[in-house]
Every structure is written in C-alpha cells, then in structure tokens.
C-alpha cells in the first residue's frame, strides 16, 4: 500500500507543478520540515532547508504576480514551459523516493511528463481560449483558480494520496473516453 500511496502522491505533486511550478515544491519543503508526514531522502531533503523554503516563497509570489498581469502572463507561461516540467520532475522524484525505490531517472521522467502535459494543456489550450473568449478579462480569475487548485492538489497529494489516485484514474478514463469519442466522430 505504501508503494501505491507514494506513487499517487508523486503524480499529484507533479500535476500540481504543471499549474504553478513552485507551490508543490514549497508545500513539500514545509511539510517535510515541520511535520512527520513526509521524510525526504537525499538529495531531495534540500527542499526542507529554511533558505530553500524562503527562496520558494519568493518564487511563488513572483510567479503568482506575473501570472496576473496581462501580457506578462503569456511571457510567464512561455518561460514556465521549461520550469514547470522541471519542478514536476523534482516533486515526483522527491516524493516517490520517500516510500519506493523507483529509479531516479524514471521518477524524473514521469514527473517531467505529467507536469509538462498539465502545463501544455494550461498554456497551450486553456489560457488562449480564456483570453480569446473574454478579451483577457478572465485570465486573472482563472489564474487565481489555478493557484488554488495547485495548492489544494499539493496538500491532498500528501495528506490523502488515495483520493488523488482515484482522481487520476477517473480523469485518465475521461480523457481516454473523450479521445475515443473524438476519433470515432472524425472517422464517421
């Protein structure tokens, strides 16, 4: 069971990093430093260092502010195309290695793919659609919602990983169903 909860935690944190790169890293660092819920192995225990936590707090604020300013938010999403998948890889590897012996390379790759996929969906599909349909007025509320979802998802991934696993399975089934329906619609 520990293996499964570790994997679910890792997937939840890396998905969260696709929305906001620094929130899951900050939450992992804070939880590892101030609670017994998470113990990070080397070298990931660096996330619990007070200076790293302080730096992550500053980075969270910068990303949140940049994401709320029109035009700057699109530049931020472009820059974050590298940072969010990297943060997802770190979050996945740090949390998966807590209870499993997953290869660090495999863990980093999985986190990179999960966070990268979420980021591409956000920056490549969701945000342009919101900008086009609302003239940019909807970007700030959507950005606030993304920050809230990233925070809640990160906390739930650590506290209730089975819930996150269930959500991942349901979301995956929905995506597969949607792709199947779309493929059938195109061929008919």
C-alpha positions as CSV (number, residue, x, y, z in Angstrom):
1,X,0.0,0.0,0.0
2,X,2.9,2.4,0.7
3,X,4.1,1.9,-2.8
4,X,0.8,3.0,-4.2
5,X,0.3,6.0,-1.9
6,X,3.9,7.1,-2.8
7,X,3.2,6.9,-6.5
8,X,-0.2,8.7,-6.1
9,X,1.5,11.5,-4.1
10,X,4.2,11.8,-6.7
11,X,1.6,12.1,-9.5
12,X,-0.5,14.6,-7.6
13,X,2.5,16.8,-6.9
14,X,3.9,16.8,-10.4
15,X,0.4,17.5,-11.9
16,X,0.2,20.5,-9.4
17,X,3.6,21.7,-10.7
18,X,2.1,21.9,-14.2
19,X,-0.2,24.7,-12.9
20,X,2.3,26.5,-10.6
21,X,5.9,25.4,-10.5
22,X,6.8,26.4,-7.0
23,X,3.7,25.7,-4.9
24,X,4.2,21.9,-4.7
25,X,7.9,22.3,-4.0
26,X,7.1,24.8,-1.3
27,X,4.5,22.5,0.2
28,X,6.8,19.5,0.1
29,X,9.5,21.5,1.8
30,X,7.2,22.9,4.5
31,X,5.6,19.5,5.2
32,X,9.0,17.7,5.4
33,X,10.4,20.4,7.6
34,X,7.5,20.9,10.1
35,X,5.6,17.7,10.2
36,X,6.2,13.9,10.3
37,X,4.0,13.3,7.2
38,X,6.9,13.4,4.8
39,X,10.6,12.5,5.2
40,X,12.7,13.3,2.2
41,X,15.7,11.2,1.2
42,X,19.0,12.6,-0.1
43,X,19.3,14.8,-2.1
44,X,15.6,15.9,-2.0
45,X,15.9,16.8,1.7
46,X,17.4,20.1,0.5
47,X,13.8,21.2,-0.2
48,X,13.3,21.3,3.6
49,X,16.2,23.7,4.1
50,X,15.0,27.0,5.6
51,X,16.8,29.1,2.9
52,X,15.3,27.0,0.1
53,X,11.8,27.4,1.7
54,X,12.4,31.1,1.8
55,X,13.5,31.2,-1.8
56,X,10.5,29.1,-2.8
57,X,8.2,31.6,-1.0
58,X,9.7,34.4,-3.1
59,X,9.4,32.4,-6.3
60,X,5.7,31.6,-5.5
61,X,5.0,35.3,-5.1
62,X,6.8,36.3,-8.3
63,X,5.0,33.6,-10.3
64,X,1.6,34.5,-8.9
65,X,2.1,38.2,-9.6
66,X,3.5,37.6,-13.1
67,X,0.5,35.4,-13.9
68,X,-2.0,38.1,-13.0
69,X,-0.6,40.9,-15.2
70,X,-2.0,41.0,-18.8
71,X,0.6,40.2,-21.5
72,X,3.2,39.3,-18.8
73,X,1.2,36.2,-18.1
74,X,1.8,34.9,-21.6
75,X,5.5,35.6,-21.3
76,X,5.5,33.9,-17.9
77,X,3.8,30.8,-19.4
78,X,6.5,30.7,-22.1
79,X,9.3,30.9,-19.6
80,X,7.5,28.3,-17.4
81,X,7.4,25.9,-20.3
82,X,10.9,24.7,-19.0
83,X,10.5,25.5,-15.3
84,X,7.1,23.7,-14.6
85,X,8.1,20.3,-16.1
86,X,11.4,20.5,-14.2
87,X,9.6,21.3,-11.0
88,X,7.2,18.5,-11.6
89,X,10.2,16.1,-12.2
90,X,11.7,17.3,-8.9
91,X,8.4,17.0,-7.0
92,X,7.8,13.5,-8.4
93,X,11.3,12.2,-7.7
94,X,11.4,13.7,-4.2
95,X,8.0,12.3,-3.1
96,X,8.2,8.9,-5.0
97,X,11.6,8.2,-3.5
98,X,10.2,8.6,0.0
99,X,8.5,5.2,0.1
100,X,9.8,3.5,-3.0
101,X,13.0,2.5,-4.7
102,X,12.0,3.9,-8.1
103,X,14.9,4.7,-10.3
104,X,15.6,8.5,-10.1
105,X,15.8,8.7,-13.8
106,X,12.3,7.0,-14.2
107,X,10.9,9.2,-11.5
108,X,12.3,12.4,-13.0
109,X,11.0,11.4,-16.5
110,X,7.5,10.6,-15.1
111,X,7.3,13.9,-13.3
112,X,8.5,15.8,-16.3
113,X,5.8,14.2,-18.5
114,X,3.0,14.7,-16.0
115,X,3.8,18.4,-15.3
116,X,4.6,19.1,-18.9
117,X,1.3,17.7,-20.0
118,X,-0.6,19.8,-17.5
119,X,1.4,22.9,-18.4
120,X,0.8,22.4,-22.2
121,X,-2.9,21.9,-21.6
122,X,-3.0,25.1,-19.5
123,X,-0.7,27.3,-21.5
124,X,-1.5,25.9,-24.9
125,X,-5.2,25.4,-24.7
126,X,-6.9,26.8,-21.6
127,X,-5.3,30.2,-21.4
128,X,-5.5,31.1,-25.1
129,X,-9.2,30.1,-25.0
130,X,-9.9,32.2,-21.9
131,X,-8.0,35.1,-23.5
132,X,-9.9,34.8,-26.8
133,X,-13.4,34.4,-25.2
134,X,-13.1,37.1,-22.5
135,X,-10.7,39.6,-24.1
136,X,-8.2,38.8,-21.4
137,X,-10.6,39.7,-18.6
138,X,-10.9,36.1,-17.5
139,X,-7.2,35.5,-17.1
140,X,-6.9,36.8,-13.5
141,X,-9.8,34.7,-12.1
142,X,-8.5,31.6,-14.0
143,X,-5.0,32.3,-12.7
144,X,-6.3,32.6,-9.1
145,X,-8.3,29.3,-9.6
146,X,-5.1,27.6,-10.9
147,X,-3.2,28.7,-7.8
148,X,-5.9,27.4,-5.5
149,X,-6.1,24.1,-7.4
150,X,-2.3,23.7,-7.3
151,X,-2.2,24.4,-3.6
152,X,-5.2,22.1,-2.7
153,X,-3.9,19.3,-5.0
154,X,-0.4,19.5,-3.5
155,X,-1.8,19.3,0.1
156,X,-4.2,16.5,-0.8
157,X,-1.5,14.6,-2.6
158,X,0.5,14.4,0.6
159,X,-2.4,14.0,3.1
160,X,-4.9,11.9,1.1
161,X,-2.9,10.2,-1.7
162,X,-5.7,7.6,-2.3
163,X,-8.1,10.4,-3.2
164,X,-5.6,11.8,-5.7
165,X,-5.1,8.3,-7.1
166,X,-8.8,7.9,-7.6
167,X,-9.0,11.4,-9.3
168,X,-6.1,10.4,-11.6
169,X,-7.8,7.2,-12.6
170,X,-11.2,9.0,-13.2
171,X,-9.5,11.8,-15.1
172,X,-7.5,9.3,-17.2
173,X,-10.6,7.3,-18.0
174,X,-12.4,10.6,-19.0
175,X,-9.5,11.6,-21.3
176,X,-9.4,8.1,-22.9
177,X,-13.2,8.2,-23.4
178,X,-13.1,11.7,-24.9
179,X,-10.3,10.8,-27.3
180,X,-12.2,7.6,-28.3
181,X,-15.4,9.6,-29.0
182,X,-13.4,12.3,-30.9
183,X,-11.7,9.6,-33.0
184,X,-15.0,8.0,-33.8
185,X,-16.5,11.3,-34.8
186,X,-13.7,12.1,-37.2
187,X,-13.9,8.7,-38.9
188,X,-17.6,8.8,-39.4
